[in-house]
Amino acid sequence: MPSAEETSVHQERPPVRPTQQDEVAAAGSELIGGPAGRWARVGGGPLTAVRVVALVAIGMFALGMAQKVPCYEWAWFRGSGSQYTHACYSDIPHLFVGRGFADGLVPYFDRFGGDMQYLEYPVLTGAFMQVASWLTPSGGTMQHREQMYWMVNAAMLMICAAVIAVCAARTHRRRPWDALLIALAPAFALTATINWDLLAVALTAAAMLMWSRGRVLAFGVLIGLATAAKLYPVLLLGPLLLLCWRAGKWREFAVAAFGTVAAWLVVNLPVMLLAPEGWKKFYTFSQERSIDFGSFWLIITQRTGEPIDVETVNTASVLLMVVLCAGIAALTLAGPRRPRFAQLVFLVVAAFILTNKVYSPQYVLWLIPLAALARPRWRDFLVWQACEVMYFLGIWMYLAYTTSGDKHQGLPTEGYQLAIALHLLGTLYLCAVVVRDILLPERDGVRRDGSDDPSGGVLDGARDVFVLGGATRPERGTASVAEGQRVDWGVARGTGAD
């Protein structure tokens, strides 16, 4: 762990001001008076950086709710086409009826619909949906109840959004303003109330905060809970294993893994034992689901006109994921400097998204907080966000096209394939600059001031004990990594972060 002296110096440094390091942030700040001056007291008084970020996140979330008004008032209830042309679709009101919550059915225990199916969501998400149904007023028409159910869920999800913003702002102690990337992300506002993904994202953000503060068991418990809400958070254990291997932090990894398994079991075991058929529906549904919207697999099937067997695509997706993870492992263990935790987590989750057989628009929420921590540069972030917004519009216009019959209103198949390609290319671009930062640590904006890994917790400033291909290797022109010294790359090379 960092020495007391290192920790003290790290905490005493003033917060990093993006307007002094990022040309896009500086240009954007002209809307509110321009970059902060040398003597400006930023974050003083009641409006601290964390509170400003949280308020902005809540404000953007409210704008996202306003964007759903046409659907809230009528488009959800008058055929499918209007909710697509207004780009305001949400699963929440439809599943209130479609999954039996309106009838008082209990998830995993009761079947719903004519085909008598079980709820296809993980247990903690199902609990979230159930609590929202309990809080929904029971009087009035079914349309009114659906509207109220969406409003209740939106209020609960807004709390999740605030938690995400606060946790991200506090994860990198000296860089709270980087969380504005999350708060102002257009794709965040547009997709926040499509589904219930923000619950898992909030738990994951809280876990990242706990790890950055050295609270290893709390990190594991939160990752276990997040995995009980959505599958992807368990992927964080992979990068953590690699980093702890390189730093020799085996005990810390074991504690985190134990906390993850224990928390997941506490949530899942009661349902697993009492309603095994309902519990396993999420996992069987994930395996049996065919190629769906947003994936490069869909482009292949649409372009060739040949369907791909579900088992084949499942196997191919897993193999591709394994190959990408092997590359990330080599990058971690052989890189010139131990990568930052947030960088590796972003790459692994992005690899999962890129190789998956489906990409729902709200999946971008998984990546936004990780991208803000891994690559806090406004230019790259906005390029990626522009691609995601285009995909968000593309999928709804494509669905409008497929449901408009002979009118052919909306985006045809070729246009939707272009929207998928933009999503893939935007994500790959952001992955590429993160990989470049790992290979060339002097280009990493977070390390520009000499920091090691602000989100690394026990890994921050830790000594390397294993590097693939040989002993711990020296940094260029500096002491070795094994000495755990911080390097001010920007000063050493006379350059700033790209």
BATITOR-359936 format. One record per residue (C-alpha): residue number from 1; residue in one letter; x, y, z. Coordinates in steps of 0.001 Angstrom, whole numbers. Layout:
// BATITOR-359936
NUM:A:X:Y:Z
...
END
This chain:
// BATITOR-359936
1:M:0:0:0
2:P:1132:3635:-411
3:S:3094:4997:2504
4:A:1520:7449:4926
5:E:3637:10188:3415
6:E:2484:9350:-110
7:T:-1143:9236:1006
8:S:-833:12561:2781
9:V:699:14248:-246
10:H:-1910:12654:-2505
11:Q:-4747:14030:-397
12:E:-3250:17503:74
13:R:-2893:18223:-3617
14:P:-5591:20540:-4977
15:P:-8314:19036:-7198
16:V:-7532:18760:-10894
17:R:-9396:21317:-13008
18:P:-10370:19831:-16386
19:T:-10564:23309:-17953
20:Q:-6812:23631:-17408
21:Q:-5990:20256:-18983
22:D:-8673:19607:-21561
23:E:-9193:21934:-24516
24:V:-12781:20749:-25079
25:A:-13668:21298:-21412
26:A:-12049:24732:-21573
27:A:-14035:25676:-24676
28:G:-17268:24364:-23181
29:S:-16716:26335:-19981
30:E:-17140:29583:-21936
31:L:-20888:29016:-21528
32:I:-20522:29611:-17784
33:G:-17779:32228:-17760
34:G:-14707:30427:-19029
35:P:-11971:28336:-17376
36:A:-11292:28814:-13675
37:G:-8538:31310:-12957
38:R:-5480:30732:-10839
39:W:-7062:32156:-7694
40:A:-10570:30800:-8204
41:R:-11984:28862:-5277
42:V:-13574:25971:-7102
43:G:-15876:23757:-5066
44:G:-15881:26017:-2025
45:G:-18964:26723:46
46:P:-22072:24537:-84
47:L:-21687:23752:-3794
48:T:-18793:21317:-3633
49:A:-17691:19489:-6756
50:V:-19496:16315:-5703
51:R:-22751:18172:-5041
52:V:-22558:20032:-8340
53:V:-22026:16759:-10198
54:A:-24962:15145:-8388
55:L:-27264:18085:-9142
56:V:-26261:18091:-12804
57:A:-26877:14337:-12998
58:I:-30344:14749:-11488
59:G:-31079:17629:-13871
60:M:-30045:15594:-16911
61:F:-32056:12634:-15644
62:A:-35090:14918:-15420
63:L:-34492:16022:-19015
64:G:-34423:12379:-20009
65:M:-37782:11920:-18301
66:A:-39128:14925:-20190
67:Q:-38004:13297:-23442
68:K:-40365:10412:-22604
69:V:-43420:12686:-22231
70:P:-44997:11823:-25635
71:C:-44914:8163:-24673
72:Y:-46045:8790:-21106
73:E:-49084:10703:-22274
74:W:-50216:8445:-25090
75:A:-47671:6658:-27329
76:W:-47096:3695:-24986
77:F:-50788:2919:-25099
78:R:-51768:3491:-28766
79:G:-49915:947:-30832
80:S:-46204:379:-31151
81:G:-45239:2772:-33953
82:S:-45589:6087:-32137
83:Q:-43271:5159:-29267
84:Y:-40586:4370:-31830
85:T:-41010:7475:-33974
86:H:-40797:9601:-30813
87:A:-37783:7558:-29617
88:C:-39299:7320:-26136
89:Y:-39805:3587:-25708
90:S:-39455:2017:-22246
91:D:-39832:-1582:-21096
92:I:-41093:-467:-17683
93:P:-44799:278:-18344
94:H:-45177:-2658:-20713
95:L:-43680:-5189:-18290
96:F:-45876:-3924:-15453
97:V:-48713:-5690:-17228
98:G:-46744:-8188:-19295
99:R:-44904:-9720:-16319
100:G:-47879:-9888:-13967
101:F:-47040:-7068:-11554
102:A:-50358:-5382:-12299
103:D:-52120:-8584:-11225
104:G:-50158:-8952:-7998
105:L:-48113:-11957:-9166
106:V:-44883:-12706:-7306
107:P:-41731:-12921:-9479
108:Y:-40084:-16361:-9771
109:F:-42953:-18034:-7869
110:D:-45876:-17202:-10156
111:R:-46106:-17710:-13898
112:F:-47579:-15088:-16200
113:G:-49091:-14836:-19678
114:G:-50715:-17376:-21922
115:D:-47512:-19413:-22225
116:M:-47080:-19395:-18429
117:Q:-43505:-18113:-18255
118:Y:-41427:-16886:-15324
119:L:-39753:-13483:-14985
120:E:-36526:-13443:-17011
121:Y:-34568:-10972:-14845
122:P:-31971:-11606:-12105
123:V:-33275:-11789:-8550
124:L:-32264:-8352:-7273
125:T:-33705:-6649:-10346
126:G:-36900:-8639:-9857
127:A:-37016:-7412:-6261
128:F:-36571:-3835:-7482
129:M:-39474:-4282:-9907
130:Q:-41609:-5820:-7174
131:V:-40951:-3009:-4690
132:A:-41885:-469:-7357
133:S:-45174:-2317:-7944
134:W:-45924:-2203:-4209
135:L:-45380:1558:-4235
136:T:-47649:2049:-7269
137:P:-51191:3229:-6438
138:S:-53753:554:-7222
139:G:-56682:2802:-8158
140:G:-57647:4131:-11586
141:T:-57460:2728:-15075
142:M:-54749:338:-16186
143:Q:-53174:3122:-18254
144:H:-52982:5308:-15165
145:R:-51412:2477:-13174
146:E:-48821:1893:-15900
147:Q:-47976:5592:-15867
148:M:-47626:5580:-12087
149:Y:-45480:2446:-12211
150:W:-43111:4159:-14624
151:M:-43011:7260:-12417
152:V:-42232:5238:-9299
153:N:-39475:3377:-11120
154:A:-38129:6644:-12530
155:A:-37908:8090:-9005
156:M:-36040:5019:-7771
157:L:-33749:5050:-10802
158:M:-33046:8753:-10255
159:I:-31649:7843:-6850
160:C:-29438:5291:-8590
161:A:-28255:7983:-11030
162:A:-27335:10293:-8143
163:V:-25456:7450:-6433
164:I:-23513:6769:-9623
165:A:-22544:10441:-9990
166:V:-21472:10798:-6355
167:C:-19489:7556:-6315
168:A:-17702:8380:-9567
169:A:-16889:11895:-8339
170:R:-15333:10491:-5178
171:T:-13485:7524:-6684
172:H:-10603:9626:-8030
173:R:-10056:11912:-5048
174:R:-8352:14690:-6997
175:R:-10542:14457:-10096
176:P:-14168:14886:-8949
177:W:-15023:16970:-12002
178:D:-14422:14004:-14314
179:A:-17814:12732:-13137
180:L:-19405:15527:-15163
181:L:-18763:13268:-18135
182:I:-21342:10919:-16643
183:A:-23750:13611:-15510
184:L:-23783:15323:-18916
185:A:-23631:12189:-21076
186:P:-26570:12423:-23527
187:A:-26858:8646:-23839
188:F:-27175:8411:-20052
189:A:-30192:10721:-19998
190:L:-31814:9086:-23037
191:T:-31540:5474:-21843
192:A:-31801:5771:-18041
193:T:-35488:4810:-17851
194:I:-35669:2235:-20638
195:N:-35009:-632:-18242
196:W:-33647:-1312:-14754
197:D:-29907:-1398:-15558
198:L:-29114:1628:-13382
199:L:-29506:-514:-10266
200:A:-26560:-2715:-11217
201:V:-24594:298:-12482
202:A:-25088:2111:-9155
203:L:-23954:-914:-7142
204:T:-20917:-1286:-9406
205:A:-20034:2403:-9042
206:A:-20295:2073:-5254
207:A:-18050:-1002:-5419
208:M:-15438:930:-7418
209:L:-15514:3647:-4758
210:M:-15054:1113:-1971
211:W:-12106:-479:-3742
212:S:-10472:2919:-4273
213:R:-10655:3476:-498
214:G:-9125:98:314
215:R:-12369:-1416:1612
216:V:-11875:-4779:-34
217:L:-14697:-6757:1571
218:A:-17230:-3987:935
219:F:-16148:-4005:-2709
220:G:-16786:-7740:-2947
221:V:-20188:-7517:-1272
222:L:-21303:-4742:-3620
223:I:-20078:-6612:-6699
224:G:-22008:-9664:-5483
225:L:-25152:-7582:-5136
226:A:-24581:-5966:-8532
227:T:-24175:-9397:-10115
228:A:-27469:-10392:-8497
229:A:-29022:-7472:-10429
230:K:-27189:-7901:-13756
231:L:-24593:-10398:-14925
232:Y:-21844:-8069:-16203
233:P:-20460:-6777:-12828
234:V:-18888:-10163:-12072
235:L:-16483:-9391:-14928
236:L:-14705:-6919:-12628
237:L:-13109:-9846:-10803
238:G:-11091:-10728:-13919
239:P:-9130:-7449:-14123
240:L:-8790:-7478:-10345
241:L:-7231:-10945:-10438
242:L:-4675:-9819:-13027
243:L:-3740:-6642:-11169
244:C:-3477:-8422:-7827
245:W:-1334:-11085:-9494
246:R:1072:-8456:-10806
247:A:1156:-6655:-7451
248:G:1137:-9800:-5311
249:K:-2100:-8822:-3540
250:W:-3530:-12330:-3333
251:R:-5106:-11919:85
252:E:-7021:-8817:-1014
253:F:-8315:-10584:-4103
254:A:-9406:-13592:-2052
255:V:-11355:-11357:340
256:A:-13031:-9541:-2563
257:A:-13948:-12816:-4279
258:F:-15322:-14215:-1008
259:G:-17468:-11117:-489
260:T:-18790:-11385:-4044
261:V:-19798:-15030:-3743
262:A:-21274:-14589:-256
263:A:-23403:-11567:-1199
264:W:-24622:-13210:-4406
265:L:-25626:-16339:-2497
266:V:-27433:-14396:236
267:V:-29664:-12813:-2427
268:N:-30078:-15805:-4726
269:L:-30121:-18848:-2458
270:P:-33616:-18339:-962
271:V:-35206:-18018:-4405
272:M:-32986:-20772:-5787
273:L:-34235:-23192:-3116
274:L:-37877:-22123:-2929
275:A:-38528:-21422:-6627
276:P:-35801:-23158:-8649
277:E:-37665:-23082:-11965
278:G:-38364:-19363:-11710
279:W:-34845:-18603:-10495
280:K:-33081:-20254:-13413
281:K:-35282:-18576:-16058
282:F:-32846:-15665:-16450
283:Y:-29959:-18015:-17181
284:T:-31849:-20277:-19567
285:F:-33316:-17246:-21329
286:S:-29819:-15789:-21829
287:Q:-28634:-19063:-23360
288:E:-31680:-19643:-25552
289:R:-32054:-16066:-26776
290:S:-31361:-15771:-30484
291:I:-29319:-13076:-32224
292:D:-30974:-9765:-31517
293:F:-30702:-6024:-32024
294:G:-27428:-4121:-31982
295:S:-24882:-6902:-32417
296:F:-22464:-7465:-35268
297:W:-23989:-10942:-35446
298:L:-27216:-9330:-36631
299:I:-25366:-7530:-39411
300:I:-23901:-10853:-40549
301:T:-27257:-12614:-40631
302:Q:-28995:-9715:-42372
303:R:-26257:-9301:-44975
304:T:-25902:-12994:-45759
305:G:-29554:-13914:-45339
306:E:-28439:-17020:-43473
307:P:-29482:-17573:-39842
308:I:-26895:-18661:-37289
309:D:-27780:-21392:-34831
310:V:-28112:-20209:-31224
311:E:-25610:-22752:-29928
312:T:-23129:-21728:-32602
313:V:-23346:-18050:-31785
314:N:-23152:-18785:-28045
315:T:-19951:-20755:-28546
316:A:-18463:-18204:-30938
317:S:-19262:-15326:-28580
318:V:-17577:-17086:-25677
319:L:-14500:-17894:-27770
320:L:-14206:-14296:-28971
321:M:-14561:-13063:-25410
322:V:-11852:-15474:-24256
323:V:-9498:-14267:-26994
324:L:-10063:-10608:-26105
325:C:-9622:-11319:-22398
326:A:-6391:-13159:-23136
327:G:-5145:-10055:-24941
328:I:-6156:-7879:-21988
329:A:-4358:-10276:-19641
330:A:-1157:-10056:-21694
331:L:-1464:-6272:-21749
332:T:-1885:-6236:-17969
333:L:962:-8547:-17089
334:A:3476:-7383:-19699
335:G:2699:-3665:-19967
336:P:5398:-1062:-19244
337:R:3462:-45:-16148
338:R:655:-1740:-14262
339:P:-2616:-524:-15843
340:R:-5169:1327:-13782
341:F:-8093:-696:-12468
342:A:-10691:1453:-14251
343:Q:-8888:1028:-17584
344:L:-9024:-2760:-17423
345:V:-12608:-2872:-16191
346:F:-13689:-677:-19092
347:L:-11890:-2899:-21605
348:V:-13356:-6140:-20248
349:V:-16942:-4857:-20094
350:A:-16554:-3327:-23567
351:A:-15283:-6681:-24868
352:F:-18376:-8366:-23427
353:I:-20646:-5821:-25110
354:L:-18857:-6055:-28464
355:T:-18985:-9852:-28629
356:N:-22483:-10337:-27215
357:K:-25367:-11481:-29409
358:V:-27558:-8566:-28344
359:Y:-26982:-4887:-27580
360:S:-29966:-3136:-26048
361:P:-29692:679:-26081
362:Q:-29506:895:-22277
363:Y:-26360:-1269:-22172
364:V:-24391:1916:-22790
365:L:-25103:2722:-19132
366:W:-22711:-51:-18124
367:L:-19825:1692:-19850
368:I:-20418:5392:-19171
369:P:-19082:5524:-15567
370:L:-16194:3222:-16490
371:A:-15291:5361:-19511
372:A:-15255:8504:-17366
373:L:-12755:6868:-14992
374:A:-10700:5105:-17657
375:R:-10346:7916:-20202
376:P:-11530:11276:-18807
377:R:-10997:13249:-22008
378:W:-13978:15170:-23332
379:R:-13094:14846:-27022
380:D:-12899:11050:-26990
381:F:-15885:10704:-24688
382:L:-18067:12926:-26877
383:V:-17028:11119:-30067
384:W:-18165:7881:-28468
385:Q:-21358:9439:-27129
386:A:-22219:10810:-30570
387:C:-22003:7273:-31955
388:E:-24211:5952:-29155
389:V:-26838:8664:-29667
390:M:-26918:7807:-33358
391:Y:-27470:4169:-32440
392:F:-30197:5149:-29965
393:L:-32047:6989:-32737
394:G:-31263:4287:-35278
395:I:-32836:1380:-33417
396:W:-36113:3225:-32810
397:M:-36310:4432:-36397
398:Y:-35613:886:-37578
399:L:-38378:-490:-35354
400:A:-40669:2229:-36676
401:Y:-39821:1046:-40187
402:T:-40532:-2606:-39383
403:T:-43883:-1777:-37770
404:S:-45120:760:-40327
405:G:-46181:-1849:-42867
406:D:-46490:-602:-46431
407:K:-45847:2991:-45361
408:H:-42117:2206:-44900
409:Q:-41669:5062:-42461
410:G:-38388:5058:-40588
411:L:-34916:3640:-41133
412:P:-34523:675:-43500
413:T:-32350:-2321:-42739
414:E:-29227:-895:-44392
415:G:-29518:2284:-42358
416:Y:-29871:330:-39142
417:Q:-26788:-1698:-40002
418:L:-24905:1588:-40340
419:A:-26157:2625:-36884
420:I:-24874:-665:-35438
421:A:-21533:-108:-37157
422:L:-21294:3393:-35631
423:H:-21923:1960:-32163
424:L:-19259:-704:-32694
425:L:-16715:1716:-34135
426:G:-17300:4285:-31405
427:T:-16754:1684:-28689
428:L:-13682:298:-30457
429:Y:-12266:3814:-30761
430:L:-12569:4402:-27037
431:C:-11021:982:-26361
432:A:-8132:1872:-28660
433:V:-7248:5091:-26840
434:V:-7459:3301:-23483
435:V:-5083:604:-24763
436:R:-2760:3326:-26037
437:D:-2771:4923:-22584
438:I:-1770:1584:-21083
439:L:1053:1061:-23569
440:L:2170:4694:-23313
441:P:1436:5719:-19704
442:E:2723:9231:-20369
443:R:-374:9765:-22534
444:D:-2722:8891:-19667
445:G:-4374:12071:-18406
446:V:-5017:10636:-14937
447:R:-1308:9930:-14477
448:R:-249:13284:-15810
449:D:309:14704:-12307
450:G:2358:11734:-11154
451:S:-507:9670:-9753
452:D:-370:5909:-10035
453:D:-3911:4495:-9819
454:P:-6389:6693:-7909
455:S:-9086:4014:-8202
456:G:-6671:1216:-7354
457:G:-7047:1135:-3578
458:V:-4456:-1301:-2252
459:L:-2915:-1365:-5745
460:D:-2255:2391:-5809
461:G:1521:2797:-5621
462:A:2000:-906:-4841
463:R:5202:-2741:-5691
464:D:5168:-5037:-8732
465:V:6176:-8613:-7923
466:F:5457:-10190:-11320
467:V:5782:-8944:-14880
468:L:5242:-11294:-17808
469:G:8473:-12002:-19631
470:G:10908:-11118:-16866
471:A:11543:-9260:-13660
472:T:9917:-5961:-12836
473:R:11142:-3523:-15422
474:P:12199:95:-14958
475:E:10156:2984:-16233
476:R:11771:5087:-18942
477:G:14052:7548:-17254
478:T:12650:6809:-13790
479:A:13042:4418:-10903
480:S:11559:972:-11344
481:V:7901:203:-10981
482:A:8835:-2193:-8208
483:E:9758:757:-6044
484:G:6153:1979:-6286
485:Q:7214:5492:-7205
486:R:4869:7960:-8868
487:V:6017:9469:-12125
488:D:5022:12898:-13356
489:W:5015:12010:-17044
490:G:3854:15407:-18194
491:V:6783:17139:-16486
492:A:9300:14459:-17401
493:R:8548:14630:-21124
494:G:7385:18205:-21304
495:T:4044:17137:-22687
496:G:493:16942:-21440
497:A:-2022:14185:-21795
498:D:-3383:13709:-25271
END
